[in-house]
């Protein structure tokens, strides 16, 4: 490795910069011959005197963000499990369905967290690529579209099997070819994978990201407005119409990238205390069953997920390391939980395996979580090319 010059004003030591003799010196000279004088001068001008030459700087992944992604995926799994538990005949929690309690407890911030995060990184990616917006779209769509179509296809096939076997499913049960196309694409009907409307909306938001980026910080105003106007009616949402709020949350995430780096750490130096405060707000919503919160409440829920990622990483480093290392399995958890839980519910209704419905769902939901991590690890090790289908290649 090159060493800084020890003599003042001389810049780099020429001997230190020279490669070893023999073939390496020959290769070095061959490369220098190709460089024009202007290029050499331009390159030298970028190298400050007294600084050691190194390769490209490798930016380590933010472990807290990876842990937060897994926390959000777990909360989504818990919400859907509690919904299946409630519709299968489970007990009420404080006089209301279990899924309502879980949703209020987390301030409904799970999916918006992913929109905020995706918008934030979209701004950073576009800034890095500068004028190469088509490259950004190519990368984003390559990550999102294959797993979206794959998991919708799997979900539709499972739905077709369930309908054929006579199970009574919630929602539209059409399995004809036209319905298959609409279910798999998510346009005309709700996506076959109940959770995958988020990916559909994220694809559309990503396609608009280059245009939104041109607004700069002014993106705050229109996207803030989108979170205040009435959202897409449920009847239209079931017909495959994207949520209006999705673009609002995504755009606000893009705006967050303009804020000073490290601001969240400065505002909340003690992640545990801030997380506790957010949890108390969520608990109040859950106990008193307040109406579903708007942007302010959802932001608290999303903030709590981010703080949970930081808190776990800082307080329980080994747990944080394990969760962060398996963060990409969160896509599998997110995409596969709906068909899995639907099957779990239908099988219980038909066969009544155990007396305790709560225990039944608790065990099988926990099992599903670890199965997803194991499945992802298996594919990553033995069939890495299949990752593009199950998790967008990550």
Secondary structure by P-SEA (a helix, b strand, c coil): ccccccccccccccccccccccaaaaaaaaaaaaccaaaaaaaaaaccccccccccccccccaaaaaaaaaaaaaaaaaaaaaaaaaacccccccccaaaaaaaaaccaaaaaaaaaaaaaaaaaaaaaccaaaaaaaaaaaaccaaaaaaaaaaaaaaaaaaaacccccccccccaaaaaaaaaccccccccccaaaaaaaaaaaaaaaaaaaacccccaaaaaaaccccccaaaaaacccccaaaaaaaaaaaaaaccccccccccccaaaaaaaaaaaaaaaaaaccccccaaaaaaaaaaaaaaaaaaaaacaaaaaaaaaaccaaaaaaccaaaaaaaaaaaaacccccccaaaaaaaaaaaaaaaaaaaaaaaacccccccccccccc
